[in-house]
Amino acid sequence: MIDKLAAALPTTQAKRDTTALLKGVPFAAFLGVRLELAGDELTAHLPFAPHLIGNPMIPALHGGVIGAFMEITAMAQLALHKNFEQAPKPIDVTVQYLRSGRAEETYARAIVNRVGRTVANVEVTAWQDQIAHPIATLQAHFLLA
């Protein structure tokens, strides 16, 4: 998934074209992920779809869907921050599930904390109703080529 996202990284001229960030990432298309760029702030949207439900009794979004959505958001924000010749490889990814993701649209924003010579640190927050009440957070380190 990450290699395909990196292969779709935009050139400097097309850097603001968010559709180019997700092109060639079939899982992002399966999830229905959309990216919205306002200035330098990238917001990812995960529209609700019945196939994303993990627990039909609540109903709640599948944890893997939420984790993948946040990882896609982290990679897209990292791609906007800096163009890479090769795909950054995840060293570690930690997801904290804070509350159930309900059957509704979910949003995420990533912050690139640091991009060094060999490692980048990115954190992502996902929410539904209010950004102040996140459903999950992600902390990731990526190895840069």
Residue pairs with C-beta under 8 A, 6 or more apart in sequence:
1 25
1 27
1 68
1 71
1 72
2 71
2 75
2 87
2 88
2 89
2 90
3 87
4 24
4 25
4 26
5 21
5 22
5 24
5 25
5 28
5 72
5 75
5 76
5 79
5 87
6 75
6 79
6 84
6 86
6 87
6 88
7 24
7 87
8 20
8 21
8 22
8 23
8 24
8 25
9 20
9 21
9 79
9 83
9 84
10 16
10 17
10 20
10 21
10 79
10 83
11 83
12 83
14 20
15 80
15 83
16 37
18 35
18 36
18 37
18 42
18 76
19 35
21 35
21 76
21 79
21 80
22 28
22 29
22 33
22 34
22 35
22 72
22 76
25 72
27 68
27 72
28 72
31 46
31 52
31 65
31 68
31 69
31 72
32 46
32 47
32 49
33 44
33 45
33 46
33 69
33 72
34 44
34 45
34 47
35 42
35 43
35 44
35 45
35 76
36 42
36 43
36 44
36 45
37 43
37 80
40 80
41 109
42 73
42 76
42 77
42 80
42 109
42 110
43 107
43 108
43 109
44 69
44 72
44 73
44 76
44 107
44 108
44 109
44 110
45 105
45 106
45 107
46 52
46 65
46 69
46 105
46 106
46 107
46 108
47 105
48 61
48 103
48 104
48 105
48 106
52 61
52 62
52 65
53 59
53 60
53 61
53 62
53 103
54 60
54 61
54 62
54 63
54 64
54 65
55 62
55 100
58 100
58 102
59 102
59 103
60 100
60 101
60 102
60 103
61 100
61 101
61 102
61 103
61 106
63 95
63 97
65 101
66 95
66 97
66 101
66 106
66 126
66 135
66 136
67 93
67 95
67 136
67 138
69 106
69 108
69 126
70 95
70 108
70 110
70 124
70 126
70 136
70 137
70 138
71 90
71 93
71 124
71 138
71 140
73 108
73 109
73 110
73 124
73 126
74 110
74 122
74 123
74 124
74 138
74 140
74 142
75 88
75 142
76 110
77 109
77 110
77 111
77 112
77 122
77 124
78 84
78 88
78 110
78 112
78 115
78 120
78 122
78 142
81 112
81 115
82 115
84 144
84 145
85 145
86 145
87 145
88 120
88 142
88 143
88 144
88 145
89 142
89 143
90 140
90 141
90 142
90 143
91 119
91 140
91 141
91 142
91 143
92 140
92 141
93 138
93 139
93 140
94 138
94 139
94 140
95 136
95 137
95 138
96 136
96 137
96 138
96 139
97 135
97 136
98 134
98 135
98 136
98 137
99 133
99 134
99 135
100 135
101 126
101 128
101 135
101 136
102 128
104 128
105 128
106 126
106 127
106 128
106 135
107 126
107 127
107 128
107 131
108 124
108 125
108 126
108 127
109 124
109 125
109 131
110 122
110 123
110 124
111 122
111 123
111 124
112 120
112 121
112 122
113 121
113 122
113 123
114 120
114 121
115 121
115 144
116 144
117 144
118 143
118 144
119 141
119 142
119 143
119 144
120 141
120 142
120 144
121 139
121 140
121 141
122 138
122 139
122 140
122 141
122 142
123 137
123 138
123 139
123 140
124 137
124 138
124 140
125 131
125 134
125 136
125 137
126 134
126 135
126 136
126 137
126 138
127 133
127 134
127 135
128 135
